[in-house]
Amino acid sequence: MNKIKIGIIGTGNIAKTHGGNLQSIPDVLLGSVFDINTKSSQAFAREFGMTVRNSIEEVFSDSDAVYITVPNKLHAELSLEALAAGKHVFCEKPFALNIGDAEKIVNAVNDAGVIYQLGFNRRFAPVYKKMKDFILGGDLVPVSFNIKMNRGELQTPPWTSNPEITGGFLFESTLHLIDMVCYLFGEVKKVTAVGSKTIYPCVDDFSMIFEMENGIHGVLSSSAHTTWMYPFERVEVYGNHFAISNDEMESVTYCSGLDQPYCQETFSTLPIEKRWGFIQEDSLFIARLLGKQEGDMDLIATHIDGYKNVELIENIYQQIGLGR
Ligand SMILES: NC(=O)c1ccc[n+]([C@@H]2O[C@H](COP(=O)([O-])OP(=O)(O)OC[C@H]3O[C@@H](n4cnc5c(N)ncnc54)[C@H](O)[C@@H]3O)[C@@H](O)[C@H]2O)c1
């Protein structure tokens, strides 16, 4: 069987994670890379046995599928170019930074008839998979939720506080948990939000109330200046005398009834790529390209999920009225 030839645009931090994962998948041939920083692309190419190209077009012409792992503000533009070239796309989150671009990508994916996957690794992380499995299996019937998704600072790297590059703090780590709300609980009927701009030159604190179409409701708070006090990320779900919560991607704790002991599963012994769901999302992307995917399809974040996220986030920023 032919191997899938992968091109990578952007050779920074997250590209290294994907590069390492892809290297371990036998059906993958790591092909070529492009980065505006040639030192970075050369070092990356050396590490993963790839070829450095001088433009994205050269990478496209040399690949079956491309990974887009550049800063947020470039995702829409590069996704559209890759789709126009007929390439399958794995794009890191966020999908796009405004609804106009989101709509263009949805149309382009449909027109190109290729596979498009968004990098929402948390869907694949064992802690969240456990929650989803309890819900799908009917053991946990969620009624409400309480979520926090914090960041310690917006200083490293410095551009993380620049909404011109990120699209706003909500498009950073918070987005993973906005996606999680939709992934675990379904369609959002209404979101009500307040926020403030205090420590950084972007809206850096959010309190949001979600009402879902199926009646589930909950809160999500997100602050960008909390220090890295553990855990910075936690989802608590409350159901039919069933409660479950996680501490980042390290452990999940649940109690399945009033007369039940509570149980904890800890994943800290797993390599981080597996604990955070990165290897699983890359493996599934490649399996989809090979037409070999079985099960787990509900884990995939598609262009439709991406569109809905952007729509929600624009709505939240409009309600707060302080810009990005
Ligand atoms: N899923 C996750 O958990 C996760 C984690 C980290 C980052 N990300 C996302 O991945 C993306 C990249 O983040 P990162 O931490 O790797 O950033 P990074 O700054 O480490 O890497 C980005 C790379 O893109 C290159 N680049 C910039 N403009 C380019 C262009 N026009 N053409 C080609 N290359 C260009 C830069 O030179 C740099 O090497 C961001 O959108 C971020 O949100 C996702």
The ligand as an SDF file (V2000), in Angstrom:
LIG
                    3D

 44 48  0  0  0  0  0  0  0  0999 V2000
   -3.6440   21.7890   20.0560 N   0  0  0  0  0  0  0  0  0  0  0  0
   -2.8540   22.3160   20.9690 C   0  0  0  0  0  0  0  0  0  0  0  0
   -2.8770   21.9490   22.1230 O   0  0  0  0  0  0  0  0  0  0  0  0
   -1.8750   23.3790   20.5410 C   0  0  0  0  0  0  0  0  0  0  0  0
   -0.7140   23.5700   21.2830 C   0  0  0  0  0  0  0  0  0  0  0  0
    0.1710   24.5350   20.8590 C   0  0  0  0  0  0  0  0  0  0  0  0
   -0.1140   25.3010   19.7330 C   0  0  0  0  0  0  0  0  0  0  0  0
   -1.2700   25.1000   19.0570 N   0  0  0  0  0  0  0  0  0  0  0  0
   -1.5820   25.9200   17.8750 C   0  0  0  0  0  0  0  0  0  0  0  0
   -0.5940   25.6930   16.8800 O   0  0  0  0  0  0  0  0  0  0  0  0
   -0.2580   26.8880   16.2100 C   0  0  0  0  0  0  0  0  0  0  0  0
    1.2550   27.0890   16.2800 C   0  0  0  0  0  0  0  0  0  0  0  0
    1.6370   27.2130   17.6410 O   0  0  0  0  0  0  0  0  0  0  0  0
    3.1470   26.9560   18.1070 P   0  0  0  0  0  0  0  0  0  0  0  0
    3.1110   26.9410   19.5810 O   0  0  0  0  0  0  0  0  0  0  0  0
    3.7190   25.7970   17.3820 O   0  0  0  0  0  0  0  0  0  0  0  0
    3.8120   28.3050   17.6000 O   0  0  0  0  0  0  0  0  0  0  0  0
    5.3470   28.5520   17.2340 P   0  0  0  0  0  0  0  0  0  0  0  0
    5.5130   30.0290   17.2740 O   0  0  0  0  0  0  0  0  0  0  0  0
    6.2210   27.6940   18.0910 O   0  0  0  0  0  0  0  0  0  0  0  0
    5.4780   28.0070   15.7400 O   0  0  0  0  0  0  0  0  0  0  0  0
    4.8890   28.6420   14.6300 C   0  0  0  0  0  0  0  0  0  0  0  0
    5.8340   28.5150   13.4400 C   0  0  0  0  0  0  0  0  0  0  0  0
    5.1750   29.0560   12.3000 O   0  0  0  0  0  0  0  0  0  0  0  0
    6.1580   29.7670   11.5330 C   0  0  0  0  0  0  0  0  0  0  0  0
    5.5020   30.7190   10.6560 N   0  0  0  0  0  0  0  0  0  0  0  0
    5.0200   31.9560   10.9320 C   0  0  0  0  0  0  0  0  0  0  0  0
    4.5030   32.5040    9.8270 N   0  0  0  0  0  0  0  0  0  0  0  0
    4.6540   31.6020    8.8300 C   0  0  0  0  0  0  0  0  0  0  0  0
    4.3020   31.5860    7.4440 C   0  0  0  0  0  0  0  0  0  0  0  0
    3.6870   32.6320    6.8740 N   0  0  0  0  0  0  0  0  0  0  0  0
    4.6090   30.4960    6.7040 N   0  0  0  0  0  0  0  0  0  0  0  0
    5.2610   29.4340    7.2700 C   0  0  0  0  0  0  0  0  0  0  0  0
    5.6130   29.4080    8.5760 N   0  0  0  0  0  0  0  0  0  0  0  0
    5.3100   30.4710    9.3440 C   0  0  0  0  0  0  0  0  0  0  0  0
    7.0460   30.4180   12.5980 C   0  0  0  0  0  0  0  0  0  0  0  0
    8.2930   30.7990   12.0640 O   0  0  0  0  0  0  0  0  0  0  0  0
    7.1410   29.2830   13.6180 C   0  0  0  0  0  0  0  0  0  0  0  0
    8.2460   28.4310   13.3610 O   0  0  0  0  0  0  0  0  0  0  0  0
   -1.0460   28.0080   16.8950 C   0  0  0  0  0  0  0  0  0  0  0  0
   -2.1520   28.3320   16.0970 O   0  0  0  0  0  0  0  0  0  0  0  0
   -1.5180   27.3990   18.1960 C   0  0  0  0  0  0  0  0  0  0  0  0
   -2.8090   27.8540   18.5880 O   0  0  0  0  0  0  0  0  0  0  0  0
   -2.1350   24.1450   19.4270 C   0  0  0  0  0  0  0  0  0  0  0  0
  1  2  1  0
  2  3  2  0
  2  4  1  0
  4  5  1  0
  4 44  2  0
  5  6  2  0
  6  7  1  0
  7  8  2  0
  8  9  1  0
  8 44  1  0
  9 10  1  0
  9 42  1  0
 10 11  1  0
 11 12  1  0
 11 40  1  0
 12 13  1  0
 13 14  1  0
 14 15  2  0
 14 16  1  0
 14 17  1  0
 17 18  1  0
 18 19  2  0
 18 20  1  0
 18 21  1  0
 21 22  1  0
 22 23  1  0
 23 24  1  0
 23 38  1  0
 24 25  1  0
 25 26  1  0
 25 36  1  0
 26 27  1  0
 26 35  1  0
 27 28  2  0
 28 29  1  0
 29 30  1  0
 29 35  2  0
 30 31  1  0
 30 32  2  0
 32 33  1  0
 33 34  2  0
 34 35  1  0
 36 37  1  0
 36 38  1  0
 38 39  1  0
 40 41  1  0
 40 42  1  0
 42 43  1  0
M  CHG  2   8   1  16  -1
M  END
$$$$
